Amino acid sequence: MDQIPFFKMSGSGNDFILIDNREKLVEESGLSEMINKVCQRKMSVGADGLILVENSDVVDFKWRFFNSDGSIAEMCGNGARCAARFAFLTGIAGKELSFETDAGIVTAAITGQGVKIKMPDPRDIKTDYIIELEKGPLSVNSVNTGVPHVVVLVDKLDRIDVVNQGREIRYCKFFAPAGTNVNFISLQNDGSLGIRTYERGVEDETLACGTGSVAGAVIMAIKEKLDSPVRVLTKSGVFLNIFFNKNNSHIADVYLEGDARVVYSGKMWRDAWEYSC
């Protein structure tokens, strides 16, 4: 198509392009390159990721989620909230809905501008182990919350070189070949968590990361005995709320609640993805 209708949405500062692709509007040929181009800021629409909403035989819809570099991600918490509200606003689903992702079926409930989603149960939880970096050994924690995350506890978030240190951990051979997302978290005086995240696939710090916020809450629930719900303050200044059931070190029934705002809607012209870099 020469023009593709889309929504631009933001989940706590994570921004996404959402397209109703149930009628196969988007060409499959060269899809990864097309997504990479439309996600480039200043050159095109610009976004942290792109979501295709497609038909499902078992639930309300299924999504295909792409990072801004065109790579596929199994799960994205902020993107999932935006996809749920997009489906509600466009009549694809009701206020309570479910959809397919590569990490499993996600259920969601719409509450005004906000959305509460049930996340995959966290797995592969490891705490307090050492990886070797250029400047020496570093104690880290890790958990898969739909996608892999490393969690590093720090005292002062504003003093962390998120991009360079995050990139080194992301590409550390310990996490090869898939790599990992990297979260730096700090326990605040009011019991909330502050977080800054380097996202795999975006290859930069983002203003928020839903699965990363869940990862931080899970690790701190185990290490610091935090109880549900845990409030997580993202780089954008917006809080995410993490709910869960905890039995000793076993965490299950995890929910992520936060905003899913429509910034604008429009039509992308072919010029948005057919240009020379």
C-alpha positions as CSV (number, residue, x, y, z in Angstrom):
1,M,0.0,0.0,0.0
2,D,1.1,3.6,-0.6
3,Q,-0.5,4.7,2.7
4,I,-0.8,2.7,5.9
5,P,-3.1,3.8,8.8
6,F,-1.4,3.7,12.2
7,F,-1.6,4.9,15.8
8,K,1.4,6.3,17.7
9,M,1.1,5.3,21.3
10,S,3.2,5.7,24.5
11,G,3.5,3.4,27.5
12,S,5.3,5.3,30.2
13,G,7.6,6.8,27.7
14,N,8.2,3.7,25.6
15,D,6.7,4.7,22.2
16,F,5.3,2.4,19.5
17,I,3.7,2.4,16.0
18,L,0.6,0.2,16.0
19,I,-1.0,-1.1,12.8
20,D,-4.1,-3.1,12.3
21,N,-2.7,-5.8,9.9
22,R,-5.6,-8.2,9.9
23,E,-6.2,-7.5,6.2
24,K,-2.4,-7.9,5.5
25,L,-1.8,-4.2,4.7
26,V,1.9,-4.4,5.4
27,E,4.1,-6.1,2.8
28,E,6.1,-9.1,4.1
29,S,8.9,-8.6,1.6
30,G,11.5,-6.4,3.2
31,L,9.5,-6.1,6.4
32,S,12.5,-5.9,8.8
33,E,14.1,-3.1,6.8
34,M,10.8,-1.2,6.5
35,I,10.3,-1.3,10.3
36,N,13.8,-0.2,10.9
37,K,13.3,2.8,8.7
38,V,9.9,4.0,10.0
39,C,11.2,3.7,13.6
40,Q,14.1,6.1,12.9
41,R,13.5,9.4,14.6
42,K,13.6,12.6,12.5
43,M,13.8,10.6,9.3
44,S,10.4,9.0,9.8
45,V,7.7,8.4,12.4
46,G,10.2,7.3,15.0
47,A,9.5,4.8,17.8
48,D,11.1,2.2,20.1
49,G,9.1,-0.5,18.3
50,L,6.4,-1.4,15.9
51,I,3.4,-3.7,16.6
52,L,1.3,-5.5,14.0
53,V,-2.1,-6.6,15.2
54,E,-3.3,-9.7,13.3
55,N,-6.0,-12.3,13.3
56,S,-6.0,-15.1,15.9
57,D,-8.0,-18.4,15.8
58,V,-8.0,-18.8,19.6
59,V,-8.2,-15.3,21.3
60,D,-9.1,-11.7,20.3
61,F,-6.0,-11.2,18.2
62,K,-2.3,-11.9,18.0
63,W,0.6,-9.5,17.7
64,R,3.9,-9.4,16.1
65,F,6.3,-7.2,18.0
66,F,9.4,-5.7,16.4
67,N,12.2,-3.7,18.0
68,S,13.2,-0.5,16.3
69,D,16.1,-2.3,14.5
70,G,13.6,-4.6,12.9
71,S,14.3,-7.6,15.1
72,I,11.6,-9.6,16.7
73,A,11.0,-9.6,20.5
74,E,8.9,-12.2,22.3
75,M,7.4,-9.8,24.8
76,C,7.2,-6.2,25.7
77,G,5.2,-5.1,28.7
78,N,4.6,-1.4,27.7
79,G,3.9,-2.5,24.1
80,A,1.4,-5.1,25.4
81,R,-0.6,-2.4,27.2
82,C,-0.6,-0.2,24.1
83,A,-1.7,-3.1,21.9
84,A,-4.5,-3.9,24.3
85,R,-5.9,-0.3,24.4
86,F,-5.4,0.0,20.6
87,A,-7.5,-3.2,20.1
88,F,-10.2,-1.8,22.4
89,L,-10.3,1.7,20.8
90,T,-10.5,0.2,17.2
91,G,-13.2,-2.3,18.1
92,I,-11.1,-5.4,17.7
93,A,-11.7,-6.4,21.3
94,G,-13.6,-5.4,24.5
95,K,-12.4,-4.0,27.8
96,E,-11.3,-7.4,28.9
97,L,-9.3,-9.2,26.3
98,S,-6.5,-11.6,25.5
99,F,-4.0,-11.9,22.7
100,E,-1.2,-14.1,21.4
101,T,2.5,-13.3,21.8
102,D,5.6,-15.3,21.3
103,A,5.9,-15.5,25.1
104,G,2.3,-17.0,25.4
105,I,-1.2,-15.6,25.7
106,V,-1.5,-12.2,27.5
107,T,-4.7,-11.1,29.2
108,A,-5.5,-7.5,29.7
109,A,-8.1,-5.2,31.3
110,I,-8.7,-1.6,30.1
111,T,-9.1,1.1,32.8
112,G,-9.5,4.5,31.1
113,Q,-6.1,5.5,29.8
114,G,-4.5,2.7,31.8
115,V,-4.2,-1.1,31.2
116,K,-3.4,-3.9,33.5
117,I,-1.9,-7.0,31.9
118,K,-1.0,-10.5,33.2
119,M,2.6,-11.2,32.5
120,P,4.3,-14.5,31.8
121,D,5.5,-16.1,35.1
122,P,9.1,-15.2,35.6
123,R,11.6,-18.0,35.0
124,D,15.4,-18.6,35.0
125,I,15.8,-16.5,38.1
126,K,19.4,-16.2,39.3
127,T,20.7,-13.9,42.0
128,D,24.1,-12.6,43.0
129,Y,26.5,-14.1,40.5
130,I,29.6,-12.6,38.9
131,I,30.3,-11.7,35.3
132,E,33.6,-10.3,34.0
133,L,33.6,-6.9,32.4
134,E,36.4,-4.7,31.1
135,K,36.7,-2.8,34.5
136,G,36.5,-6.0,36.5
137,P,34.0,-8.4,38.0
138,L,30.4,-7.3,38.6
139,S,27.7,-8.9,40.7
140,V,24.4,-9.2,38.8
141,N,21.0,-10.9,38.9
142,S,18.9,-12.1,36.0
143,V,15.4,-13.3,35.2
144,N,13.3,-13.9,32.1
145,T,10.0,-12.0,32.2
146,G,9.1,-12.9,28.7
147,V,12.5,-11.7,27.5
148,P,15.8,-12.0,29.3
149,H,16.9,-9.3,31.7
150,V,19.9,-8.6,33.9
151,V,19.3,-6.5,37.0
152,V,22.1,-4.6,38.6
153,L,21.6,-2.9,42.0
154,V,23.2,0.5,42.4
155,D,23.2,3.3,44.9
156,K,22.9,6.3,42.6
157,L,21.0,5.9,39.3
158,D,22.1,9.3,38.0
159,R,25.7,8.3,38.2
160,I,25.4,5.2,35.9
161,D,26.6,5.3,32.3
162,V,23.6,3.3,31.2
163,V,24.5,3.2,27.5
164,N,28.1,2.1,27.7
165,Q,27.8,-0.2,30.7
166,G,24.5,-1.5,29.5
167,R,25.9,-2.3,26.1
168,E,28.9,-4.1,27.5
169,I,26.6,-6.3,29.7
170,R,24.1,-6.8,26.8
171,Y,26.9,-8.2,24.6
172,C,28.8,-10.1,27.4
173,K,29.7,-13.6,26.2
174,F,27.9,-15.0,29.3
175,F,24.6,-14.1,27.7
176,A,25.5,-15.0,24.1
177,P,24.2,-15.6,21.5
178,A,20.8,-13.9,22.2
179,G,22.1,-11.1,24.5
180,T,20.1,-9.5,27.3
181,N,18.3,-6.4,28.4
182,V,20.0,-4.6,31.2
183,N,18.4,-2.8,34.2
184,F,20.0,-0.6,36.8
185,I,17.8,-0.3,39.9
186,S,17.9,1.5,43.2
187,L,15.6,1.1,46.2
188,Q,14.1,4.5,47.2
189,N,13.3,5.8,50.7
190,D,9.6,5.3,50.1
191,G,10.0,1.7,49.2
192,S,9.6,2.2,45.5
193,L,12.2,1.3,42.9
194,G,14.0,3.6,40.5
195,I,15.1,2.1,37.2
196,R,17.0,2.9,34.1
197,T,17.1,0.4,31.2
198,Y,19.3,-0.4,28.3
199,E,17.1,-2.3,25.8
200,R,18.3,-5.0,23.4
201,G,17.0,-4.3,19.9
202,V,16.7,-0.5,20.5
203,E,20.4,-0.6,21.5
204,D,20.1,2.5,23.7
205,E,18.6,3.6,27.0
206,T,14.8,3.9,26.8
207,L,12.5,6.0,29.0
208,A,10.7,2.9,30.3
209,C,10.7,-0.9,30.0
210,G,7.7,-2.9,31.2
211,T,9.4,-6.3,31.3
212,G,12.5,-4.7,32.8
213,S,10.4,-3.1,35.6
214,V,8.8,-6.5,36.3
215,A,12.3,-8.0,36.4
216,G,13.5,-5.4,38.9
217,A,10.4,-5.9,41.1
218,V,10.9,-9.7,41.0
219,I,14.5,-9.6,41.9
220,M,13.9,-7.1,44.7
221,A,11.0,-9.1,46.0
222,I,13.4,-12.0,46.5
223,K,16.5,-10.1,47.7
224,E,14.8,-7.4,49.8
225,K,11.6,-9.2,50.7
226,L,9.4,-6.5,49.0
227,D,5.7,-7.3,49.0
228,S,3.2,-6.7,46.2
229,P,2.5,-4.2,44.8
230,V,5.9,-2.7,43.9
231,R,5.9,0.8,42.4
232,V,8.7,1.4,39.8
233,L,9.7,4.9,38.8
234,T,10.8,4.9,35.2
235,K,13.2,7.3,33.5
236,S,10.2,9.2,32.0
237,G,9.0,10.0,35.5
238,V,5.9,7.8,35.2
239,F,5.3,5.0,37.7
240,L,4.5,1.4,36.8
241,N,2.8,-0.9,39.3
242,I,3.8,-4.5,39.6
243,F,1.6,-7.1,41.4
244,F,2.5,-10.7,42.2
245,N,2.1,-13.6,44.5
246,K,5.2,-14.7,46.4
247,N,5.9,-17.9,48.2
248,N,9.4,-17.8,49.5
249,S,11.5,-17.3,46.3
250,H,8.7,-18.4,44.0
251,I,7.0,-15.5,42.2
252,A,3.8,-16.1,40.1
253,D,0.7,-14.4,38.9
254,V,2.5,-11.2,37.9
255,Y,0.5,-8.2,36.6
256,L,1.8,-5.0,35.2
257,E,-0.3,-1.8,35.3
258,G,0.4,1.5,33.7
259,D,-0.6,4.0,31.1
260,A,-1.2,3.4,27.4
261,R,-1.7,6.8,25.8
262,V,-2.7,7.5,22.2
263,V,-0.4,10.3,21.0
264,Y,-1.8,10.6,17.5
265,S,-3.2,8.6,14.6
266,G,-2.7,9.1,10.9
267,K,-1.4,7.5,7.7
268,M,2.2,6.7,6.8
269,W,3.0,7.5,3.2
270,R,5.4,5.2,1.3
271,D,8.0,8.0,1.7
272,A,8.1,7.0,5.4
273,W,10.0,3.8,4.6
274,E,11.4,4.3,1.1
275,Y,14.3,6.6,1.5
276,S,18.1,6.3,1.4
277,C,20.1,6.6,4.6
